[in-house]
Amino acid sequence: MKKQVTQLNEKLEKLEKRFIDGEVNKELFDKYSKKYEEERKELEQKLSSQTINSSNLEKTVEKGMKIAENLSQLWLSRDFDDKRKLQSLIFPDGIVYSKKTDRLRTPRVNSLFAEIRDLARDSEENKNGHSKKNDQNSRWVVPTGIEPVSKV
């Protein structure tokens, strides 16, 4: 529906341009602009009244969690094409190899898997008796101490 709204907006712009250029008279302009505006309002009302189907959302989240829980087993049990799909799910921007440093990089990790990684790290740190969450929040605060002299 968003695409339809965009198309109607484009039609309105074209109609306005044709009216300005004198290709369409005022009567036709008023008729069609009113029609397009009404269609757009209807579509926008439909869009605003739509709600996310929570059962589908729950199923999708459950499926994502099952994949995340069994990632290594899933990788080992799949064929080449499935491994490529899984890799692209986890690393949407791909995996980059640097010949110079002989290392692999992942420019971006899917937000679900990045969050799991962070939660696992926090959980492990809590087991060891140290929470990094407090450190992460405080890194924006300048530590107390002697300030360097500034030249005015």
Protein Blocks (a to p, Z undefined) as FASTA:
>chain_A
ZZmmmmmmmmmmmmmmmmmnopacfklmmmmmmmmmmmmmmmmmmmmmpccdfklmmmmm
mmmmmmmmmmmmmmmmpcfklmmmmmmmmmmnopaddfklopacdfbacfklmmmmmmmm
mmmmmmnopafklmmmmmmpccedddddddZZ
